[in-house]
């Protein structure tokens, strides 16, 4: 062990800052988990607060909490079935573009929205969809329709979240798949052409199997986001009119902990959410290993 440390000392020195940051910001804060089992208030510390056992988990009997869970699952499902395959399809289409200048242009345009913060995206949506002078409602009125209150509609909130999420992240998420495509041996395509395989057959039998391990890894890493569903996207667009469908676990934690001061209950909800995310990662990793032999561990 000591000999390995001496031999690879420069490599260990290079990764040391990342390891230290991981310990400081990911593992040390885990001591705060005990707040979920204590009666914590301002003026106490996490060490001298009285223990309450599982009393803070009484939120499981709250009907409002289960409404929040339903909203979270619904939005997560919609975002997953659209947001996970979309980058794969876009990467396959970009790979089929033969002109290098056009391919670079498409990549640049699709990447650009990723660098906008969700606050900026929310402002853009509000400018486009506002009831009074939004561009979309102006077009609807000019075509003889009635203006639609998109920002306060419970019917339009979820489609708005899904579409804006796709617009912002689909291009950026293609990077891994395009990188995986470049590692595929070009001789496989040459052999397929000799055998008479068309472009669709090459995608089906060469390109897609070639990026399947990457798809498995991305699927496993995306599992925790199913529970969080992106509070930074939802919170700027949430208002009292659409709250019945917009309130998710993260906004529930924010409201319960920071706004109402129930820090212990908010921590308990967060702990439950993290536990569910861990289970999803473990199950997905095991399933991926059984299907194609690829996983994180």
N, C-alpha and C positions, 0 to 999 in steps of 0.2 A: 504494500500500500504506500509506504513512504517513498519507495523507489519510483512508483508511478507518479507521485506528486512532484518529485524532482524532475522526472523526465518530461512531464507535460505541464511544467510550472507556468509557462507563458500562456498556454491554452486556458488553464484554470484562472489565471489572472485576468484574462479577457472576459470570461463569463462571470467573474466575481461580482461586478457591479449589478448585473441583472439579477443574480441570486440574492444579493443584499436587498435590492428594491422589492423583489418578490416576497422576501421574509417580512420586510417592514410594512408593506402595504397590503399583503394578502393573508399572511399567517398571524402576525402579531395582533391585528384587529379582531381575529377570531375569538380573543378573550372576551369580547363584548357579547358573545352569544349568551353568556350567563344572565344578561339583562332580561332575556325572555322568561326566565324562571325567578325573577325578583320583582319587588315593588320599587321601581326606580323613579325618582322625582328629582327636579332641579334642587341642588343643595347636597344631594347624596353623591357618592361615587359608586362605580360598579362593584366595588369591593365591600362597602359597608351597607349596601341596601339589603333589606330583609328578604329572605327567601320566601317564595309563595308557591313553589311547586308548579303544577300545571294550571294554576288559576288563570293565568294570562291567555290560555288557549280556549277560554270560554267563547271567544269569537266564532268558534265552529258552530255554535248554536244560533248565531245571528243570521237572519234571513238576508240582510243586506250584504253580508260577506259572500253568501252563495250566489247572489246576483252578480257580484263582482267577479267571482270565479267563472260564472257562465259567460260573462262578457269577455274575460281573458281567453278562455278556451275558444270561443267563437272567432275572435279576431286573430288569435294565433293560428287557428286552422285555415282561415282565409289567406293569411299572409304566407303560410307554409306552402299551400297547394299552388299558389301563384309565384311566390318569390323564390322557391327552391328550384323548380325546373326552368324558369325564365333565363337565368344566366347561362345555363347549359345550352339551351336552344340558341341564344344570342352568340355564344362562343362558337358553336358549330356553324352558324350562318356567316359570322365574320371570317372564319377560317376558309370558307368557300369563296370569298372575294379574291379575285385573281390580281386586280390592280393594286399595287402596294400603296399608292397615294390615297386611293379611296378607302382602303382598309385602315390606314392610319387616321384618316379623317373621321371615320365611323367610330373608331376606338376613342379618339379624343373627345368627340361629342358625347358619347355614352358615359365616359368617365367623369366629365365635368360636374354634373349635379352632385356627385358624392362630396365635393368640397364645400357645398353650401351647408351651413348649419340648419338644424330643424327650425330655428327661430326665423331664419330667412325664408325657408320653404313655407312656413305658416303665414308669413306676411304676403308671400306671392299668392298663396291660395285665397287669403282673405281679400286681396286686391282683385282676383279673378272672379270670386264667387259671392262677393257681398251682394246683399239684396238690392241696394239702391242703385249703384252705378258700376257693378262688377261687369267685366267684359262678357262673361258667359250669359248673365241675365240680359244684357243688352242685345246679344244675338238672339236669345229666346224671344224677347219682346218684339224684335224686328221681324221675326218669322211668324208673329201672331200668337205666341204663347203667353202664358202668365209667368211672372218671375217666381223663382224657386228659392226658398230660404235654405240654401245648402248647408251653411255653417251651423244652423240650429235644427236641422232635420235629423231625426233618429233613423230615417231610412237611408239617407245619403252619407252619414258619417263613416260607416264601415267601408263602403266603396271608395270614399275619399282617402281614407287611411291606406288602403291597399294600393290604389293607383299611385298616390304620391310616394309610397315606399318603393314601388317598382321603378318609378321615374328616377328616384334619387340613387338607388343602390344597384340596379341590375347591371349597369355597365361596369362598375367597379368590381362586382363579384365575378365577372368573366375573366379577370386576370389570372386566377389560379388555373382555370380550365384551358385558357389559351396557352399558358406555360406548359401544362401537361400535354397538350396537343403537339407542341414543338419537340417533345421527347420521343414521339412515335417514329419508328424507323421508316424513312421515306421509301425504302425498298419494298415494304409491304404494299404501299400504294402502287408502285410500279408492277409488282407481281399481280395485283388485283386487276390492273388495266389489261395486262396480257391475257388474263383469264376472261376478260370481257365484262368485268364488273363496272357498273355505272357509279355516279357520284353518291346516290342514295345507298347503294349496296356497300360502298367503301365506308360511308359514315356508320352504317349499321354494324358492319363486321370488323372494322379496323379502328376508326376514330373513337366511337363510343366505348368499346371494350378497353381501349387504351387509356381513357380518362376515368374509367370506372373506379379504380382505387382512390383517385382524388375526390370523386363524388362521395364515396363512403366516408372519407375523413371529414369533408365539409359537412356532411349530414350529421355526423357525431358532434362536431363542434357547434352546430347550429341548434342543438337540442335545448340548451339553457335559455336561448332567446325565445323559445315557445312560451315560457312562463312570464318573462319580462315584457314581451311584445312591444317594447320601445316607448317608455314613458316620455322621453324627450321629443318624440313625434306626436304623441297623443295629447299631452298636457297643454301645449300652446293652443290647441284647437278645441279643447274641452270647455264647455260653458253650461250653465244651468239647463238650457234647452235640450242639449244632446247628452247630458250626464247619464241618463238611464242606460245608454248603450256604450258610453265612452269610459265609464269608470272601470278601471282594471286594477289588478293587484298592486302595482307600483303606485298608482295614484291613491289607492286606498291606504297604503302604508304612509305615503307622504301626508295625507290629510289627517290620519289618526295620530301619527307621531309628531310632526312638526307643527301642524295647525291646531290640533286639539290637546297636545301634550301627553298623550298616552304612549310614552316611549316603550314601555315593556310590552304592551300589546302589539305595537308596530314591529318590534324586534321579533316577537313570536310569529307574526305573519311572515316576516322576511325569512325566518328560519325554516318555516314550513315550505315556503316557496323554493328555498335553496335545496331542501331535501328532495322535493319533487324533481328539480332540475338534475340532481345527482342521479336519481333513479333512472330518469330518461336517458342520460348519457351512458350509464352502465348497460341498460337494456339495448340501446341502439348499437353500442360497441360490440356487444356479444352477438347481436343479430347480424351485423355486418361481417363479423369474423366467420359466422356459420355459412353465410351466403357466398362470399367471394374470398375469404381468408385474409381480408384487410381490416385493420382496426388500429386504434391508438395504442393499445397494449395487448 
